[in-house]
Amino acid sequence: MSEGAAGGLILASVRFPGDAGLYDVRIRSGSVRWVGVAGIAAGGDHDIDVDGRYLIPGLWDEHVHMTQWALHANRIDLSCAVTAQAAAAVVRSSLSTAEAAMTMVGVGFRDALWPDAPSLELLDSATGNQPTALVSHDLHSVWLNSAAAARYGVHVDASGLLREEPAFALTRDLGRLPDAVVDGWVAEAARAAAARGVVGVVDFEMTWNRDPWLRRIAGGFDSLRIDAGVYPADLERAVAGGMRTGMDVDGGRGLLRVGPLKVLIDGALNTRTAFCVDPYPFGGHGLLTVGFEELTALLMRAGEAGFVPAVHAIGDAANQVALDAFEQAGVGGRIEHAQFVRGEDFARFGPLGVVASVQPLHALDDRDAADSNWPGRTDRAFPLRSLLDAGASLLLGSDAPVAPLEPWLAMSAAVLRARDDGREPWHPREAITREQAPLASTRGRAGVHVGDPADFVLLDDDPLSVSDAVFAAMPVAGTMVAGRFTYDGGLARS
């Protein structure tokens, strides 16, 4: 439902977290025009009585691979496989439903702690001549059988694994399905996100991302705001097209903006390619894929062109290189992930104008891999509290499909450093508060104020006082983008 016939809408009888009072919020032309005590607003606007539900600013997921997330739900789930043999068995059990002409695709395997190793021989024995490609949960490796390697013209060694850029390239190939199919799955995933209070995402899909989103919006997509990231290979194309971070894209109906420039400079924890100061137990320091001089030049070019750089850095050495490059280039930006940071680097983020874009669920998913690969040093892994205390700003996201596009689970992980699995919190001193987690999920919006965009979430309970279990699965009654319900939960029909 859109704004009322008179051009406006009043959300009547709302509450704000921590406040028992009742208020009315008037919305016109997509923004907040008035906030006051309930019952005194007038002017012919359409009223929706929300019956004392709690109103908060809309939630953003600051790091998503939207197409990959949509594909993920339609592929073989390997997340529960605890060995390479178990993963191969899951794939073998799916052979009967596979189409011989199609590549069978699985997702979500985590081999960092497997007692056995992936191998070409193992996957070939499970799949025969059926082309099969299994994408790791962090997207940084793909396990292929011989039939898939032949189909896609790639070479794999006895492990059957592709890592980093070759894996990214193959993942892009695996996603080349008919536009109508992919767009339908993306629309479904976006509606599910809106139902959890999400009003926007930063989409770091590894492609020229503007045109797919223009196609989707022209086709009726309207569930979320999209900040579409750009990668270095397309930077000059974007600059030539007059693009810069934050600008509205023509044809995007106010929903599509240019996102940051995404630069990957190291790998990932589970593939043991995150670039680290100390060696891994098995040897090596991981991979630095973009050196300091190259990164500095790229950041300077981004600044000149009006792009905010978003640098993927997971290992502590990679974070050091990224911060050094930001300092040398004299520009601010974002570090994506910041999973492992030297203690002396915490205080550098704030003064350099570098925001930490973090994914709290990764701390719970990867705690065992971190303890194994960064032994004795995980007190500075996923260091949310340390970054905040040192003056950094946080943005929360999921990195979907690496973790679910589910903001309340992410906020719960940030607050508790634990999930409901019986395990003790992991380094609980790095937890943040119930007030800080939503602030990092709403782009710093601390409340509802005149002039704000009418991007809101209506909740059945007060997020500051509910139990931990309710907070993690927070009931959402409605979500609005620019004063329009993208998820109404029945409110707009009441």
C-alpha positions in Angstrom: 0.0 0.0 0.0 1.3 3.5 -0.8 0.6 6.8 0.8 -3.0 7.9 1.2 -5.2 9.6 -1.3 -4.5 13.0 0.1 -0.8 12.4 -0.6 0.1 11.4 3.0 -0.1 8.7 5.6 -0.2 8.7 9.4 1.2 5.8 11.3 -1.0 6.2 14.4 -0.2 4.9 17.9 3.4 3.9 17.5 5.9 3.4 20.2 9.6 3.9 20.1 12.1 1.5 21.8 12.5 2.2 25.5 9.5 4.6 25.5 6.0 3.6 26.7 4.4 6.7 25.1 2.2 6.6 22.0 3.0 8.8 19.0 1.8 9.5 15.5 4.2 9.8 12.6 3.0 11.7 9.4 4.6 10.6 6.1 4.4 12.5 2.9 6.4 12.3 -0.4 8.5 9.5 1.0 9.8 11.3 4.1 8.8 12.1 7.7 6.9 15.4 8.0 5.8 15.3 11.6 6.2 13.3 14.8 4.1 14.0 17.9 1.8 12.8 20.6 -0.8 10.3 19.4 -4.2 11.7 18.5 -3.5 15.3 17.6 -2.4 14.9 14.0 -4.9 16.1 11.4 -5.0 17.1 7.8 -6.8 14.5 5.8 -4.0 12.0 5.6 -4.8 8.2 5.6 -4.4 6.7 9.1 -3.1 3.3 9.9 -3.4 2.4 13.6 -0.4 0.2 14.4 -1.8 -0.5 17.9 1.3 0.3 19.9 3.9 -1.5 17.8 7.4 -0.3 17.9 8.8 1.8 15.1 12.5 1.8 14.2 14.5 2.9 11.2 14.8 0.4 8.4 17.6 -2.1 8.4 20.4 -2.4 5.8 22.5 -5.4 5.0 25.8 -3.7 4.1 27.4 -6.7 2.3 25.4 -9.1 0.1 26.0 -11.0 -3.1 22.3 -10.9 -4.1 22.3 -13.1 -7.1 24.4 -15.8 -5.4 22.1 -15.6 -2.4 19.1 -16.2 -4.6 20.8 -19.1 -6.4 21.9 -20.6 -3.1 18.3 -21.4 -2.1 18.0 -23.5 -5.3 21.1 -25.5 -5.0 22.3 -28.6 -3.1 23.0 -27.7 0.5 26.3 -29.0 1.8 26.5 -26.9 5.0 25.9 -30.0 7.3 28.7 -32.1 5.7 31.4 -32.7 8.3 33.8 -34.6 6.0 34.6 -34.6 2.3 33.2 -38.1 2.2 29.9 -36.9 3.6 29.7 -34.0 1.1 30.3 -36.5 -1.8 27.6 -38.7 -0.4 25.1 -35.8 -0.3 25.9 -35.1 -3.9 25.6 -38.7 -4.9 22.1 -38.9 -3.3 21.1 -36.0 -5.6 22.1 -37.6 -8.9 18.7 -39.1 -9.5 17.1 -35.7 -9.8 19.9 -34.1 -11.8 19.5 -33.3 -15.5 22.3 -34.8 -17.5 22.6 -31.6 -19.6 22.9 -29.4 -16.6 25.8 -28.9 -14.2 24.8 -30.1 -10.7 25.7 -27.3 -8.3 26.2 -27.6 -4.5 26.9 -24.8 -2.0 28.0 -24.2 1.5 30.8 -26.8 2.2 33.4 -25.9 4.9 36.5 -27.9 4.5 38.8 -26.0 6.9 38.1 -28.5 9.7 37.4 -31.7 7.7 39.5 -34.7 8.8 39.7 -35.7 5.1 40.5 -33.6 2.1 38.5 -32.9 -1.0 39.9 -34.7 -4.1 39.1 -35.0 -7.7 39.0 -38.8 -7.4 36.5 -38.7 -4.6 34.1 -36.4 -6.4 34.5 -38.3 -9.7 33.6 -41.6 -8.0 30.5 -40.0 -6.5 29.3 -38.3 -9.6 30.6 -40.1 -12.7 30.0 -38.2 -15.9 27.5 -35.7 -14.4 29.2 -32.3 -14.4 29.4 -31.2 -10.8 30.6 -28.0 -9.1 30.5 -27.4 -5.4 31.0 -23.8 -4.1 32.4 -23.3 -0.7 30.5 -21.4 1.9 32.8 -18.4 1.6 32.7 -18.4 -2.2 36.6 -18.5 -2.3 36.9 -22.1 -3.7 35.0 -24.5 -6.0 35.4 -28.2 -5.9 34.9 -29.7 -9.4 34.7 -33.2 -10.9 36.4 -34.0 -14.2 33.3 -33.6 -16.2 32.7 -30.1 -15.0 36.4 -29.2 -15.5 36.1 -30.3 -19.1 32.8 -28.5 -19.6 34.1 -25.2 -18.4 37.6 -25.6 -19.8 39.5 -25.2 -16.5 42.4 -27.2 -15.1 42.2 -28.7 -11.7 44.9 -30.7 -9.8 44.3 -33.8 -7.7 42.4 -31.8 -5.1 39.7 -30.8 -7.7 39.8 -27.3 -6.2 39.9 -23.9 -7.7 40.7 -21.0 -5.4 40.3 -17.2 -5.4 39.9 -15.6 -8.9 39.6 -18.8 -10.9 36.9 -19.9 -8.4 35.1 -16.5 -8.7 35.2 -16.7 -12.5 33.7 -20.2 -12.5 31.0 -19.1 -10.0 30.0 -16.4 -12.4 29.7 -18.9 -15.1 27.5 -21.2 -12.9 25.1 -18.3 -12.4 24.5 -17.7 -16.1 20.9 -18.9 -16.1 18.0 -17.4 -18.0 17.4 -13.8 -16.8 13.7 -14.6 -16.0 14.7 -17.5 -13.8 17.4 -15.6 -11.8 15.3 -12.4 -11.5 12.4 -14.4 -10.1 14.6 -16.0 -7.5 16.1 -12.6 -6.6 12.6 -11.1 -6.2 11.7 -13.9 -3.9 14.8 -13.5 -1.8 14.2 -9.7 -1.6 10.6 -10.2 -0.4 11.9 -12.5 2.3 14.4 -9.9 3.3 11.8 -7.2 3.5 9.7 -9.4 5.7 12.6 -9.4 8.2 12.8 -5.5 8.2 15.4 -5.0 5.5 14.9 -1.9 3.4 18.2 -2.0 1.5 21.3 -3.9 0.7 24.8 -3.1 -0.7 25.1 -5.7 -3.5 28.7 -6.8 -4.2 27.8 -9.3 -6.9 30.9 -9.9 -8.9 29.7 -8.5 -12.2 28.7 -5.3 -14.0 25.8 -5.0 -11.7 23.9 -1.8 -12.8 22.2 -3.3 -15.8 20.7 -6.4 -14.1 19.2 -4.2 -11.5 17.8 -1.8 -14.0 16.2 -4.8 -15.8 14.7 -6.1 -12.6 13.3 -2.7 -11.5 11.9 -2.2 -15.0 10.2 -5.6 -14.5 8.6 -4.5 -11.3 11.1 -5.2 -8.5 10.4 -2.8 -5.7 11.1 -4.6 -2.4 14.5 -3.1 -1.5 16.8 -0.2 -2.1 20.0 -1.4 -3.9 23.5 0.1 -3.7 25.2 -1.7 -6.5 28.9 -2.1 -6.1 31.5 -1.7 -8.9 34.7 -3.7 -9.2 38.1 -2.4 -10.4 37.8 -4.0 -13.9 34.7 -1.8 -14.5 35.8 1.4 -12.7 36.8 3.3 -15.8 33.6 2.2 -17.6 31.6 3.5 -14.6 33.6 6.8 -14.5 33.0 7.3 -18.3 29.3 6.8 -17.6 29.3 9.6 -15.0 28.8 7.2 -12.1 29.9 7.8 -8.6 29.1 6.3 -5.2 25.8 7.4 -3.8 24.3 8.8 -7.0 20.8 7.7 -8.1 20.8 5.7 -11.3 18.5 6.9 -14.1 15.7 4.4 -14.6 16.1 3.0 -11.0 12.9 4.6 -9.8 14.7 6.0 -6.7 15.6 2.4 -5.6 19.0 2.0 -7.3 22.2 3.9 -6.4 25.8 3.4 -7.3 27.6 1.6 -4.5 31.2 1.5 -3.4 34.2 0.3 -5.4 34.9 -3.2 -4.1 38.6 -4.3 -4.0 39.7 -7.8 -2.8 43.2 -7.9 -1.5 43.3 -11.2 0.3 41.4 -14.5 0.5 39.4 -16.1 3.3 39.9 -17.9 6.6 38.4 -21.3 5.6 40.5 -21.6 2.5 43.6 -20.4 4.5 44.2 -17.7 2.0 43.5 -14.7 4.3 46.8 -12.8 4.5 48.3 -13.0 8.0 51.3 -11.7 9.9 52.0 -15.0 11.5 52.2 -18.3 9.5 49.3 -20.7 9.5 50.0 -24.0 11.4 50.4 -25.8 8.1 52.7 -23.1 6.7 52.4 -20.0 4.6 50.9 -16.6 5.3 47.9 -16.7 2.9 47.6 -14.6 -0.2 48.0 -10.8 -0.8 46.4 -10.4 -4.2 46.8 -6.6 -4.5 50.0 -5.1 -3.2 50.4 -1.8 -1.3 51.5 0.3 -4.2 48.8 -1.0 -6.5 46.1 -0.6 -3.9 47.2 2.9 -3.0 47.0 4.0 -6.7 43.6 2.4 -6.9 42.3 4.2 -3.8 43.6 7.5 -5.1 41.8 7.0 -8.5 38.6 6.0 -6.7 38.8 9.2 -4.6 39.3 11.3 -7.7 36.4 9.7 -9.4 34.0 10.0 -6.5 33.9 6.4 -5.5 34.1 5.2 -1.9 36.5 2.3 -1.8 35.4 -0.9 0.0 38.5 -3.1 0.6 38.1 -6.8 1.4 40.6 -7.5 4.1 40.3 -10.5 6.4 43.8 -11.4 7.7 45.6 -9.1 10.1 48.4 -8.4 7.6 45.8 -7.6 4.9 44.1 -5.1 7.2 47.4 -3.5 7.9 48.1 -3.1 4.2 44.6 -1.7 3.6 45.0 0.9 6.4 48.4 1.8 5.2 47.1 2.4 1.7 44.1 4.5 2.9 46.6 6.6 4.9 48.9 7.0 1.9 46.1 7.8 -0.5 44.5 10.3 1.8 41.0 9.0 1.3 38.5 7.3 3.6 36.3 4.3 2.9 35.4 0.9 4.2 37.2 -2.3 5.1 35.0 -5.3 4.4 35.2 -8.0 7.0 38.1 -6.8 9.3 38.0 -10.3 10.8 41.5 -10.4 12.2 43.2 -7.1 13.2 46.4 -6.2 14.9 45.9 -4.5 18.3 47.8 -1.5 17.2 45.5 -1.0 14.2 42.2 -0.7 16.0 42.8 3.0 16.7 43.7 3.8 13.0 40.2 3.2 11.6 38.5 6.3 13.0 41.1 9.0 12.3 41.5 7.6 8.7 37.8 7.8 8.1 37.7 4.0 7.5 34.5 2.2 8.5 34.5 -1.4 9.5 31.9 -3.3 7.5 31.6 -6.5 9.5 29.5 -9.7 9.5 28.9 -10.9 13.1 27.5 -14.3 12.2 30.9 -15.2 10.7 32.4 -15.1 14.2 30.1 -18.0 15.3 30.3 -19.9 12.0 34.1 -19.7 11.9 35.1 -19.8 15.6 36.6 -23.3 15.3 38.4 -22.5 12.1 39.8 -19.4 13.7 41.0 -21.2 16.8 42.6 -23.8 14.5 44.3 -21.4 12.0 45.0 -18.4 14.3 45.9 -20.3 17.5 46.4 -18.2 20.6 45.5 -15.0 18.8 41.7 -15.1 18.4 41.2 -12.6 21.2 41.5 -10.1 18.3 39.4 -12.0 15.8 36.1 -10.4 14.8 36.9 -7.6 17.2 33.6 -5.5 17.2 33.9 -4.0 20.7 37.6 -3.3 20.3 36.9 -1.4 17.1 34.1 0.6 18.6 36.0 1.4 21.7 39.0 2.6 19.6 36.7 5.1 17.7 35.8 3.1 14.6 32.3 3.1 13.1 30.6 -0.3 12.4 28.3 -1.4 9.6 26.6 -4.8 9.9 25.9 -7.2 7.1 25.7 -10.9 6.3 27.9 -11.5 3.2 25.0 -13.7 2.0 25.2 -16.4 0.9 28.1 -16.9 3.3 25.6 -16.3 6.1 21.9 -15.8 5.8 20.5 -12.5 4.9 18.8 -12.2 8.3 19.6 -9.0 10.2 18.3 -10.1 13.6 20.5 -13.1 13.6 23.5 -10.9 12.7 22.6 -8.4 15.5 22.1 -11.3 18.0 25.5 -12.6 17.1 27.1 -9.2 17.6 25.4 -8.8 21.0 25.8 -12.4 22.4 28.8 -13.8 20.6 26.9 -17.1 20.8 24.0 -18.9 19.4 21.5 -21.3 21.0 23.6 -24.4 20.6 24.8 -24.9 24.1 28.3 -23.5 23.5 29.7 -20.7 25.7 30.1 -17.2 24.1 33.2 -16.9 22.1 35.4 -14.0 23.3 32.4 -12.3 24.9 34.4 -9.1 25.6 34.0 -8.3 21.9 30.2 -8.2 22.2 28.4 -4.9 21.5 25.1 -3.7 23.1 21.4 -4.0 22.1 21.6 -0.2 21.3 24.8 -0.4 19.2 23.8 -3.3 17.0 20.7 -1.7 15.5 22.6 1.6 15.1 25.2 -0.3 13.0 22.3 -1.8 11.0 20.5 1.4 10.2 23.3 3.5 8.8 23.5 5.4 12.1 19.8 6.3 12.3 19.1 6.4 16.1 15.4 7.2 15.9 12.6 8.7 13.9 13.0 12.4 13.0 11.4 14.9 10.8 13.1 14.9 7.4 14.2 11.3 7.6 13.3 9.0 4.7 10.2 7.0 5.6 12.2 3.7 5.6 10.9 1.9 8.7 10.3 -1.3 10.5 7.4 -2.0 12.7 8.0 -4.6 15.5 5.7 -6.5 17.7 8.1 -6.1 20.7 10.6 -3.7 22.1 14.0 -4.8 20.8 15.7 -3.3 23.9 13.8 -5.4 26.4 12.8 -8.7 24.8 14.6 -12.0 25.6 17.7 -13.0 23.7 15.7 -15.7 21.9 13.0 -13.3 20.8 15.6 -10.7 19.7 17.3 -13.2 17.4 13.9 -14.0 15.7 12.3 -10.6 16.1 8.7 -10.6 15.0 8.3 -8.0 12.2 4.9 -6.5 11.7 5.7 -4.3 8.7 8.4 -2.8 6.6 8.3 0.5 4.6 10.5 2.0 1.9 9.8 5.7 1.2 6.4 5.4 3.0 5.3 2.4 1.0 4.8 -1.0 2.6 7.1 -3.6 1.1 5.9 -6.0 3.8 2.7 -5.2 5.6 2.0 -8.3 7.7 -1.7 -7.3 7.5 -1.2 -3.8 8.8 -2.1 -2.0 5.6 -5.3 -4.0 5.3 -6.4 -3.2 8.8 
